[in-house]
Every structure is written in C-alpha cells, then in structure tokens.
Amino acid sequence: MKVIVDIIYSSNIHLTADEVYIEAQKVYPNISLGTVYRNLNKLKTHAIISEVPMGTVLTFTKHPDTNAHFECDSCHRIYCISLDLESRSLSQRSGFNVDRWSLMMHGVCRECERQSVR
C-alpha cells in the first residue's frame, strides 16, 4: 500500500487506477490491477487520498484535494493547482456561506505546448 501512496503523492497530476498500476509494476512487477484497486479504495476510505471524477474517469490525488484543477485540452491530464482560497474568506467576500469550492481551468499544459513548438 505504501508504494501506491508514494506514487500518488509524488505526482503533480491526477492519476487513473491504470496509471497507478503501471507505476506500481515498476516496483512490484507481479502486482495485480485488482490489488491496486483494493488499495486505492482503502486509501480513499481512510482519507489518505482523494478520488476525483473527471468526466467518465475516476482519478486519484493527494488528500485533501486542492479543489483547483487544470485539464489539458491536448493530453487531457489533470493537474492540481495550489490556490490560497479559504472557504471563510470566500464567504466573507461573496456574502454566501461557502463550505467548499472547486475550480476547473482548461488550456494546454507546458509539455504539450513544448511538443507543439517542435
């Protein structure tokens, strides 16, 4: 289970279960996809990682999730964006009682931008 936590926490993008599985195989070549799914569910249940649905795909990221994301229009990877926005501050500024928030940004990531320049 530690290898799965390490994979997710060392990534700056949201990972699908398949992507976690591919990375875990580099450390444990005999690991099964079922083992990865079971561990992802346990980690999610214990609030060690966050599960974030993006369209029809479930992705996994550090917990707590930042609630701000960038999705690349080219490669469709999802990046966590660190924003310093507290619910209490948003409540005061907006006049609404904000208990949670999310933000999705779209565009082209640096890697895809570099590839298009070549």
Backbone as CSV, one residue per row, in Angstrom:
resi,resn,N_x,N_y,N_z,CA_x,CA_y,CA_z,C_x,C_y,C_z
1,MET,0.830,-1.194,0.000,0.000,0.000,0.000,0.875,1.258,0.000
2,LYS,2.027,1.203,0.638,2.897,2.374,0.704,3.350,2.817,-0.686
3,VAL,3.620,1.860,-1.567,4.057,2.221,-2.908,2.963,3.006,-3.635
4,ILE,1.714,2.672,-3.414,0.611,3.387,-4.058,0.507,4.806,-3.516
5,VAL,0.654,4.961,-2.215,0.648,6.303,-1.608,1.807,7.114,-2.167
6,ASP,2.989,6.507,-2.236,4.160,7.214,-2.762,3.949,7.656,-4.209
7,ILE,3.350,6.805,-5.017,3.100,7.136,-6.423,2.171,8.340,-6.516
8,ILE,1.090,8.306,-5.767,0.107,9.387,-5.842,0.665,10.684,-5.277
9,TYR,1.364,10.616,-4.153,1.871,11.834,-3.531,3.071,12.420,-4.256
10,SER,3.748,11.634,-5.068,4.886,12.189,-5.812,4.458,12.750,-7.164
11,SER,3.196,12.569,-7.524,2.710,13.052,-8.813,2.096,14.447,-8.674
12,ASN,2.322,15.279,-9.660,1.675,16.593,-9.656,0.428,16.602,-10.528
13,ILE,0.032,15.417,-10.998,-1.200,15.293,-11.777,-2.091,14.239,-11.129
14,HIS,-3.370,14.274,-11.458,-4.287,13.228,-11.025,-3.972,11.983,-11.835
15,LEU,-4.008,10.833,-11.177,-3.700,9.578,-11.851,-4.915,8.668,-11.878
16,THR,-5.089,7.961,-12.967,-6.121,6.939,-13.031,-5.585,5.687,-12.338
17,ALA,-6.464,4.742,-12.049,-6.038,3.480,-11.440,-5.055,2.758,-12.359
18,ASP,-5.289,2.818,-13.656,-4.374,2.173,-14.602,-2.983,2.804,-14.567
19,GLU,-2.929,4.116,-14.442,-1.627,4.795,-14.363,-0.908,4.433,-13.063
20,VAL,-1.642,4.328,-11.964,-1.045,3.903,-10.688,-0.517,2.477,-10.841
21,TYR,-1.294,1.625,-11.477,-0.908,0.232,-11.698,0.392,0.140,-12.495
22,ILE,0.504,0.896,-13.568,1.720,0.881,-14.399,2.936,1.296,-13.585
23,GLU,2.793,2.343,-12.769,3.906,2.800,-11.931,4.234,1.773,-10.841
24,ALA,3.212,1.167,-10.248,3.426,0.180,-9.178,4.152,-1.054,-9.716
25,GLN,3.890,-1.424,-10.968,4.559,-2.573,-11.579,6.071,-2.372,-11.689
26,LYS,6.514,-1.136,-11.726,7.955,-0.867,-11.791,8.649,-1.277,-10.493
27,VAL,7.898,-1.220,-9.383,8.437,-1.606,-8.081,8.091,-3.060,-7.767
28,TYR,6.859,-3.434,-8.049,6.360,-4.793,-7.811,5.828,-5.369,-9.122
29,PRO,6.681,-6.011,-9.915,6.265,-6.488,-11.235,5.067,-7.450,-11.212
30,ASN,4.853,-8.150,-10.115,3.763,-9.124,-10.047,2.481,-8.574,-9.438
31,ILE,2.429,-7.283,-9.148,1.226,-6.697,-8.552,0.072,-6.792,-9.548
32,SER,-1.115,-7.051,-9.044,-2.273,-7.154,-9.936,-3.064,-5.846,-9.932
33,LEU,-3.824,-5.645,-10.994,-4.678,-4.463,-11.078,-5.720,-4.492,-9.965
34,GLY,-6.208,-5.681,-9.627,-7.171,-5.826,-8.537,-6.599,-5.369,-7.208
35,THR,-5.336,-5.675,-6.955,-4.675,-5.236,-5.724,-4.589,-3.713,-5.684
36,VAL,-4.279,-3.114,-6.819,-4.202,-1.650,-6.894,-5.576,-1.054,-6.588
37,TYR,-6.625,-1.571,-7.215,-7.982,-1.059,-6.969,-8.384,-1.214,-5.501
38,ARG,-8.123,-2.381,-4.904,-8.474,-2.592,-3.490,-7.755,-1.594,-2.593
39,ASN,-6.470,-1.375,-2.860,-5.702,-0.443,-2.035,-6.136,0.998,-2.253
40,LEU,-6.453,1.363,-3.484,-6.964,2.717,-3.746,-8.256,2.955,-2.963
41,ASN,-9.142,1.959,-2.947,-10.395,2.098,-2.195,-10.156,2.213,-0.696
42,LYS,-9.207,1.433,-0.157,-8.883,1.526,1.275,-8.298,2.902,1.599
43,LEU,-7.387,3.364,0.764,-6.759,4.670,0.995,-7.787,5.791,0.915
44,LYS,-8.721,5.673,-0.007,-9.793,6.663,-0.139,-10.693,6.631,1.091
45,THR,-11.072,5.448,1.542,-11.937,5.292,2.716,-11.300,5.893,3.962
46,HIS,-9.980,5.774,4.078,-9.265,6.308,5.245,-8.816,7.749,5.048
47,ALA,-9.278,8.382,3.965,-8.988,9.792,3.660,-7.488,10.060,3.534
48,ILE,-6.761,9.086,2.988,-5.335,9.282,2.732,-5.139,9.834,1.330
49,ILE,-6.040,9.453,0.419,-6.041,10.003,-0.936,-7.452,10.480,-1.254
50,SER,-7.581,11.272,-2.288,-8.888,11.743,-2.756,-9.188,11.139,-4.114
51,GLU,-10.448,10.776,-4.313,-10.920,10.301,-5.608,-11.677,11.452,-6.260
52,VAL,-11.294,11.777,-7.478,-11.899,12.912,-8.165,-12.416,12.448,-9.520
53,PRO,-13.747,12.447,-9.695,-14.272,12.079,-11.018,-14.021,13.204,-12.016
54,MET,-13.471,12.838,-13.150,-13.228,13.794,-14.218,-13.863,13.226,-15.478
55,GLY,-15.049,13.717,-15.777,-15.813,13.142,-16.881,-16.248,11.746,-16.491
56,THR,-15.925,10.775,-17.319,-16.307,9.392,-17.040,-15.195,8.598,-16.357
57,VAL,-14.090,9.252,-16.041,-12.930,8.577,-15.465,-12.738,9.006,-14.021
58,LEU,-12.412,8.035,-13.153,-12.058,8.365,-11.774,-10.560,8.564,-11.704
59,THR,-10.137,9.627,-11.038,-8.716,9.885,-10.846,-8.430,9.971,-9.360
60,PHE,-7.160,9.857,-9.002,-6.749,9.853,-7.609,-5.650,10.877,-7.404
61,THR,-5.681,11.531,-6.249,-4.720,12.578,-5.945,-4.500,12.637,-4.438
62,LYS,-3.590,13.490,-4.034,-3.304,13.693,-2.610,-4.568,14.126,-1.883
63,HIS,-4.631,13.852,-0.607,-5.773,14.293,0.201,-5.271,15.311,1.212
64,PRO,-5.929,16.384,1.481,-7.149,16.778,0.778,-6.813,17.373,-0.575
65,ASP,-7.726,17.164,-1.483,-7.573,17.692,-2.829,-7.641,19.217,-2.757
66,THR,-6.891,19.890,-3.613,-6.850,21.348,-3.573,-8.127,21.995,-4.070
67,ASN,-8.955,21.255,-4.783,-10.193,21.768,-5.371,-9.968,22.705,-6.542
68,ALA,-8.759,22.901,-6.934,-8.470,23.703,-8.126,-7.682,22.817,-9.086
69,HIS,-8.153,22.731,-10.319,-7.553,21.823,-11.276,-7.385,22.489,-12.638
70,PHE,-6.422,21.959,-13.380,-6.196,22.381,-14.755,-6.240,21.130,-15.611
71,GLU,-7.099,21.123,-16.630,-7.149,19.995,-17.555,-6.600,20.439,-18.894
72,CYS,-5.610,19.699,-19.370,-5.008,20.000,-20.660,-5.950,19.566,-21.768
73,ASP,-6.259,20.480,-22.668,-7.142,20.185,-23.792,-6.503,19.224,-24.789
74,SER,-5.177,19.099,-24.741,-4.475,18.246,-25.689,-4.294,16.821,-25.158
75,CYS,-3.651,16.666,-24.003,-3.369,15.326,-23.471,-4.395,14.869,-22.431
76,HIS,-5.241,15.783,-21.976,-6.312,15.514,-21.014,-5.817,15.130,-19.617
77,ARG,-4.556,15.399,-19.338,-4.068,15.200,-17.973,-4.674,16.271,-17.085
78,ILE,-4.830,15.921,-15.814,-5.421,16.850,-14.852,-4.380,17.158,-13.786
79,TYR,-4.089,18.430,-13.628,-3.094,18.902,-12.681,-3.776,19.566,-11.492
80,CYS,-3.209,19.371,-10.300,-3.678,20.096,-9.116,-3.034,21.479,-9.137
81,ILE,-3.810,22.489,-8.854,-3.322,23.860,-8.796,-3.486,24.345,-7.368
82,SER,-2.437,24.824,-6.798,-2.493,25.315,-5.429,-2.967,26.769,-5.424
83,LEU,-4.111,26.987,-4.811,-4.655,28.332,-4.677,-4.898,28.609,-3.201
84,ASP,-4.580,29.787,-2.778,-4.754,30.157,-1.375,-6.131,30.793,-1.189
85,LEU,-7.161,29.971,-1.237,-8.530,30.445,-1.065,-9.173,29.655,0.071
86,GLU,-9.501,30.309,1.138,-10.155,29.657,2.262,-11.654,29.884,2.171
87,SER,-12.428,28.882,2.559,-13.887,28.981,2.496,-14.400,30.162,3.304
88,ARG,-13.799,30.395,4.465,-14.254,31.514,5.306,-14.034,32.851,4.613
89,SER,-12.882,33.001,3.986,-12.576,34.231,3.258,-13.525,34.401,2.073
90,LEU,-13.801,33.296,1.365,-14.743,33.358,0.245,-16.137,33.728,0.732
91,SER,-16.529,33.217,1.889,-17.839,33.546,2.463,-17.936,35.032,2.752
92,GLN,-16.883,35.573,3.360,-16.893,36.989,3.710,-16.964,37.857,2.462
93,ARG,-16.197,37.505,1.432,-16.156,38.324,0.222,-17.408,38.182,-0.632
94,SER,-18.001,36.991,-0.637,-19.144,36.766,-1.525,-20.493,37.036,-0.869
95,GLY,-20.515,36.979,0.462,-21.786,37.130,1.162,-22.570,35.828,1.254
96,PHE,-21.982,34.739,0.729,-22.602,33.418,0.805,-21.881,32.585,1.852
97,ASN,-22.551,31.575,2.375,-21.924,30.672,3.335,-21.232,29.556,2.551
98,VAL,-19.973,29.737,2.210,-19.213,28.786,1.399,-18.605,27.732,2.321
99,ASP,-18.969,26.455,2.091,-18.353,25.392,2.880,-17.368,24.566,2.066
100,ARG,-17.421,24.660,0.736,-16.438,24.031,-0.135,-16.501,24.715,-1.503
101,TRP,-15.465,24.536,-2.273,-15.416,25.161,-3.583,-14.588,24.287,-4.516
102,SER,-14.762,24.496,-5.812,-13.929,23.823,-6.806,-13.781,24.753,-8.007
103,LEU,-12.689,24.567,-8.708,-12.389,25.395,-9.868,-11.724,24.514,-10.909
104,MET,-12.201,24.563,-12.137,-11.601,23.797,-13.219,-11.141,24.770,-14.290
105,MET,-9.852,24.723,-14.588,-9.272,25.552,-15.636,-8.929,24.653,-16.822
106,HIS,-8.994,25.181,-18.015,-8.693,24.420,-19.230,-7.706,25.203,-20.079
107,GLY,-6.907,24.489,-20.821,-5.927,25.098,-21.707,-4.958,24.024,-22.168
108,VAL,-3.719,24.406,-22.421,-2.688,23.471,-22.869,-1.558,23.473,-21.844
109,CYS,-1.164,22.278,-21.401,-0.097,22.167,-20.398,1.260,22.486,-21.025
110,ARG,2.262,22.673,-20.190,3.601,23.037,-20.671,4.187,21.980,-21.595
111,GLU,4.005,20.696,-21.224,4.562,19.615,-22.033,3.960,19.609,-23.436
112,CYS,2.654,19.735,-23.538,2.011,19.766,-24.862,2.387,21.034,-25.618
113,GLU,2.540,22.120,-24.902,2.959,23.373,-25.530,4.355,23.219,-26.135
114,ARG,5.265,22.581,-25.391,6.618,22.357,-25.896,6.612,21.464,-27.126
115,GLN,5.770,20.428,-27.095,5.702,19.492,-28.232,5.143,20.165,-29.481
116,SER,4.254,21.131,-29.315,3.670,21.808,-30.488,4.644,22.807,-31.102
117,VAL,5.654,23.250,-30.329,6.633,24.207,-30.827,7.668,23.498,-31.688
118,ARG,7.887,22.206,-31.436,8.912,21.454,-32.163,8.615,21.300,-33.607
